Amino acid sequence: MTDQIHIYTDGACKGNPGPGGWGALLQYKGRSLELFGGEDNTTNNRMELQAVIEGLAALKRRSNVLLVTDSKYVMQGMQQWLANWKKRGWKTASKQPVKNQDLWQQLDALVQQHDVQWQWVAGHTGHPGNERADQLANKGVDEVRK
């Protein structure tokens, strides 16, 4: 069994829509990699998705991943909604186009390249990995605002 990589992700947005940032903290065998970025005009949900995408995209080979997020949108999308969206041709149950389809499709492709276990944590409750991901996401916002 390969060792597990922990990826903590978070998104931030100042206004919704508005300037946003994403952050990902990857931890493996006592080593860490911090990633962040942002966009001028985006939404919080897009930044939550982008954080997960960037974290998984940083992996160079198939990995055993524990992905920790405080986004119920990401968790529910991956665990409850994605399969049905794909069956319906990227339409919701109410036959509307899926919001953020471009990012969901990128995330779906990346998840298939790894063995991902999902874990939800409440945001802003002192969880060290989540708190650092939040700081990185806000750093992404700050970079965009410069």
N, C-alpha and C positions, 0 to 999 in steps of 0.2 A: 504494500500500500504506500502510495506517495504521501509526502507531507502535505498538509493543507495550507493554502495561502488564504489569509484573511484579507478581505477588501471591505473597507468602510467607506460609504459614499454619502454625499449630501449635496443638495442644490440650494441656492439662495436667489432671491429676486427683490430688488428695491422698487416696489410698484409691481403690479402684475396685470399687464405686461410692464416691463421696464428693464433697466440694466440688471443682468443676472450673472451668477457665477456657479461653478460646480467644483467639487473637491473630492478626491479619492485618496485614501491612505491604504497602501498595500503592505502587509507584513508577512514575512516568511523567515523562519529560523532566526529570529532575533534581529532581522534587518528590516528596514522600512524604506518605502519609496512614496513620496508625496507628489501628487499631481493636482493642478488646478488650471482653470481657464474661465472665460466668460464671453458674453455676447451683449451688444448694446441694447437690443430690444427683443426680449424673450419673455418666457413665463417660468414660474417656479417648477411646474411639472416637466417642462423641457430640460431644465437644468438638473433635476433629479435623474432623469433618464440619461442625460449626457454624462453625468458622473459615473454611472454604472458602465456605460459604453466605454468610456476612457479607461476605467479601471481594468476591465476585461481585455481591451485592446492592447494594453501594456504587456500582457502575458505573451511570451515567445513560444510556448508549447502547451499542449493539452495539460490542464492542471485541475487539481482537486481544490475547489474554491468554496469558502464560506463567505457569502456576500451579505453584509450587514447594512441595512438601510432603515431610515426612519420614515420613509415614504410609503404610506399605504397604497398610494396610486401605483407605484412600481410593483409592490408586492402583489396586489390584487390583479394588476395587469398580467404579470407573469404566471401567477398561480391559478387565476380564475377566468380571465377574459381572453387571453391570447389565442387559445385553441379555437374558440368560437369565432373570434374575429377573422381568423384565417379561413375557417370553413365557410363563412359568409362573404368572402371576398373583401375583407377589411371594412365590413360594415358592423355597426353596433346592433344590439337586439332591436332597437327602434329604427333600423335601416338607414342610419346616418353614417357618414364617413367617420372612421376612427380618427380622433384627434392625435396629432403627433405620430402619424403612421410611419413617416420616414425614420424616426428614431426607434419606434417599436420594431421595425423590420431589421434595423442594424443590430439592435439588442438581441433579437431572436437568433440572428445568424451567429453572433458571438457566443451566446449561451450554448449553442449546439456544438461548439468547439471545445467545451470544457465540461467538467462534472461540477455543477453548481448546486449548492445547498443555500437556501434563502433564510435569512433571519431578520425579523423586524424588531426594532427597539424604539422606544419612545424618545423623541428628540428633546434636547435641552434638559436631560435628567442626570447629567454627570457621567454618562458612559464614555470612557476615554477615547475610544476609536471614533465614535459618533461626534464627540465634541471637536476632535481634531479635524474631521472631515468638514464640519460646519465652519471652522476657522479657515480652512483652505477654500471653501466655497465663497466665503466673504472676501477673502484675498482676491479671488477671481473677479468679484464685483468691483473691488477697489481698483484693480488693474484696468478694467473697462472704463471706469469713470475718470481716469487720468487724462 
